[in-house]
Amino acid sequence: MFITEKRLKKIKKVLEKRQKDLQVFTDNVKNQHNFSAILRTCDATGVLYLYYRFLGQGNLINEEITMGSHKWVIHTKVKDLDKFFKQKKEEGFQILATYLSEDSIDFRSIDYTKPTLIVVGNEIQGVSKEVLKYTDKKIIIPMYGMAQSLNVSVATAVILYEAQRQREKKGMYDEPSLTEKEINQIIKKWSTDDVIKYKMQENAIRHIKK
């Protein structure tokens, strides 16, 4: 099995739209459905990097929900919070946490065309104090109903699509944020992963037939 020219062109086209300086961090999101839905939204809005802290056990990815989009978003588990967030600050990222407090601001007032890391929290506790101390601003989605919060995957989608809107308006999806070298490196990895998965499926089918 080999990667077709059509497949390679599709992958390259997707990578040319990826926003390497628009990133997401999930703080101990435990529900598989939520995490998988966030991954799918990241893929849809052009987010390349998702980082996560997970204190539970088991697999966070449900392929029926991601519809394969988890393969196209580089998701990395963070073990050292201090090192991770300090590095993001050094890289010039503004770090935003979805968090309800007196000093929280409307998420639409943020300039998402700047390098941005969006932090979303656990389904029950929200963003933890351990993570909150690294953030620059707390943002909220205005609500006029009885409930004071949205499902974490829905909230992430709302914010990411506002970021996408701003970046589209500025033409940031028209010019690749990745270098040609970076694009080729990712294509090589994704293509290899595609082949490996195909071979595993092929071997499994042969085993069943035996």
C-alpha positions as CSV (number, residue, x, y, z in Angstrom):
1,M,0.0,0.0,0.0
2,F,1.3,3.5,-0.8
3,I,0.0,7.0,-0.4
4,T,-1.5,8.3,-3.6
5,E,-0.7,11.6,-5.1
6,K,-4.3,12.8,-4.5
7,R,-3.9,11.9,-0.8
8,L,-0.6,13.7,-0.5
9,K,-2.1,16.9,-2.1
10,K,-5.0,16.8,0.3
11,I,-2.7,16.5,3.3
12,K,-0.5,19.3,2.1
13,K,-3.6,21.5,1.5
14,V,-4.8,20.9,5.0
15,L,-1.3,21.7,6.5
16,E,-1.1,24.9,4.6
17,K,-4.2,26.1,6.5
18,R,-3.0,24.9,9.9
19,Q,-2.5,27.7,12.5
20,K,0.6,26.6,14.4
21,D,0.3,29.6,16.8
22,L,-3.4,28.9,17.7
23,Q,-3.3,26.0,20.3
24,V,-5.4,24.3,22.9
25,F,-4.7,22.9,26.3
26,T,-7.2,20.7,28.1
27,D,-6.8,20.6,31.9
28,N,-7.8,17.1,33.0
29,V,-10.8,16.8,30.7
30,K,-11.9,13.2,31.6
31,N,-14.9,12.5,29.4
32,Q,-13.9,10.6,26.3
33,H,-16.7,12.2,24.3
34,N,-15.7,15.7,25.3
35,F,-12.0,15.2,24.6
36,S,-12.7,13.6,21.2
37,A,-15.1,16.3,20.2
38,I,-12.5,18.9,21.1
39,L,-10.0,17.1,18.9
40,R,-12.5,17.1,16.0
41,T,-13.1,20.9,16.4
42,C,-9.4,21.5,16.5
43,D,-9.1,19.8,13.1
44,A,-12.0,21.7,11.7
45,T,-10.7,25.1,12.7
46,G,-7.1,24.5,11.6
47,V,-5.5,23.9,15.0
48,L,-2.5,21.7,14.7
49,Y,-1.4,21.4,18.3
50,L,-3.5,20.2,21.3
51,Y,-1.9,19.7,24.6
52,Y,-3.5,17.9,27.5
53,R,-3.2,17.1,31.2
54,F,-4.9,13.9,32.2
55,L,-4.9,12.6,35.7
56,G,-7.2,9.6,35.0
57,Q,-6.6,6.3,33.3
58,G,-7.6,4.8,30.0
59,N,-7.9,6.1,26.5
60,L,-9.3,9.5,25.9
61,I,-10.0,9.1,22.2
62,N,-13.2,7.7,20.8
63,E,-12.7,7.2,17.0
64,E,-16.5,7.1,16.4
65,I,-16.6,10.7,17.6
66,T,-13.3,12.0,16.2
67,M,-14.1,10.5,12.8
68,G,-10.4,10.1,12.2
69,S,-9.6,13.8,13.0
70,H,-7.3,12.7,15.9
71,K,-4.8,11.6,13.3
72,W,-4.5,15.1,11.9
73,V,-4.1,17.0,15.2
74,I,-0.8,16.6,17.1
75,H,-2.0,15.9,20.6
76,T,0.6,15.7,23.4
77,K,0.3,14.9,27.1
78,V,1.9,17.4,29.4
79,K,3.6,16.1,32.5
80,D,5.6,19.2,33.6
81,L,3.2,22.1,33.8
82,D,5.8,24.7,34.9
83,K,8.1,23.8,32.0
84,F,5.3,23.7,29.5
85,F,3.7,27.1,30.3
86,K,7.0,28.9,30.7
87,Q,8.0,27.7,27.3
88,K,4.7,29.0,25.8
89,K,5.3,32.4,27.4
90,E,8.8,32.4,26.0
91,E,7.4,31.7,22.6
92,G,5.2,34.7,22.9
93,F,1.8,33.1,23.5
94,Q,-1.0,34.8,25.3
95,I,-2.5,32.2,27.6
96,L,-6.3,32.4,28.1
97,A,-8.3,30.3,30.5
98,T,-12.1,29.8,30.3
99,Y,-12.9,30.7,33.9
100,L,-15.8,32.5,35.6
101,S,-14.6,35.2,38.0
102,E,-15.0,38.9,38.7
103,D,-12.1,39.8,36.5
104,S,-13.1,37.5,33.6
105,I,-13.7,39.2,30.2
106,D,-15.9,38.5,27.2
107,F,-14.1,36.0,25.0
108,R,-15.0,38.1,21.9
109,S,-12.8,41.0,23.2
110,I,-9.6,39.0,22.7
111,D,-7.4,39.5,19.7
112,Y,-6.9,35.9,18.5
113,T,-4.6,36.8,15.7
114,K,-1.8,36.9,18.3
115,P,-0.1,33.6,19.2
116,T,-2.8,32.1,21.5
117,L,-3.1,29.1,23.8
118,I,-6.7,28.5,24.9
119,V,-7.0,26.6,28.2
120,V,-10.2,24.7,29.0
121,G,-10.9,22.8,32.2
122,N,-12.3,19.7,33.7
123,E,-16.0,19.1,33.3
124,I,-16.7,19.6,37.0
125,Q,-13.9,21.6,38.6
126,G,-13.0,23.7,35.5
127,V,-9.5,25.0,35.1
128,S,-7.4,24.0,38.2
129,K,-5.5,26.5,40.4
130,E,-2.3,24.8,39.4
131,V,-2.9,25.8,35.8
132,L,-4.8,29.0,36.3
133,K,-1.7,30.7,37.8
134,Y,0.0,30.5,34.4
135,T,-2.7,32.3,32.5
136,D,-2.7,35.9,31.3
137,K,-6.4,36.4,31.1
138,K,-9.7,34.7,32.1
139,I,-12.4,34.6,29.5
140,I,-16.1,33.8,29.6
141,I,-18.9,33.2,27.1
142,P,-21.8,35.5,28.0
143,M,-25.0,33.6,29.0
144,Y,-28.5,34.6,29.6
145,G,-30.1,31.4,30.8
146,M,-30.3,29.5,34.1
147,A,-27.1,27.6,33.5
148,Q,-23.8,29.4,33.9
149,S,-21.6,27.2,31.8
150,L,-21.5,25.3,28.5
151,N,-20.3,21.8,28.0
152,V,-16.4,22.0,27.7
153,S,-16.4,20.7,24.1
154,V,-19.1,23.2,23.1
155,A,-17.3,26.1,24.8
156,T,-14.1,25.2,23.1
157,A,-15.8,25.2,19.7
158,V,-17.4,28.6,20.3
159,I,-14.1,30.2,21.2
160,L,-12.1,28.5,18.4
161,Y,-14.6,29.6,15.8
162,E,-14.3,33.2,17.0
163,A,-10.5,32.8,16.6
164,Q,-11.0,31.4,13.2
165,R,-13.3,34.3,12.2
166,Q,-10.7,36.8,13.2
167,R,-7.9,35.0,11.5
168,E,-9.8,34.5,8.3
169,K,-10.6,38.3,8.3
170,K,-6.9,39.0,8.6
171,G,-6.1,36.5,5.8
172,M,-4.1,34.2,8.1
173,Y,-5.5,31.1,6.5
174,D,-4.3,32.2,3.1
175,E,-0.6,32.0,3.9
176,P,0.9,28.9,5.5
177,S,2.1,29.4,9.1
178,L,4.3,26.3,8.7
179,T,7.5,26.3,6.8
180,E,8.0,24.0,3.8
181,K,10.3,21.9,5.9
182,E,7.8,21.6,8.7
183,I,5.1,20.7,6.3
184,N,7.2,18.0,4.7
185,Q,8.2,16.5,8.1
186,I,4.6,16.3,9.2
187,I,3.5,14.8,5.8
188,K,6.2,12.1,6.2
189,K,5.0,11.2,9.7
190,W,1.3,11.2,8.8
191,S,1.9,9.2,5.6
192,T,3.9,6.7,7.6
193,D,1.1,6.4,10.2
194,D,-1.4,5.8,7.4
195,V,0.7,3.0,6.0
196,I,1.2,1.4,9.5
197,K,-2.5,1.5,10.2
198,Y,-3.3,-0.1,6.9
199,K,-0.8,-2.9,7.5
200,M,-2.2,-3.6,10.9
201,Q,-5.7,-3.8,9.5
202,E,-4.5,-6.0,6.7
203,N,-2.8,-8.4,9.1
204,A,-5.8,-8.5,11.3
205,I,-8.0,-9.5,8.4
206,R,-5.6,-12.2,7.4
207,H,-5.6,-13.5,11.0
208,I,-9.4,-13.7,11.0
209,K,-9.5,-15.5,7.7
210,K,-7.1,-18.2,9.1
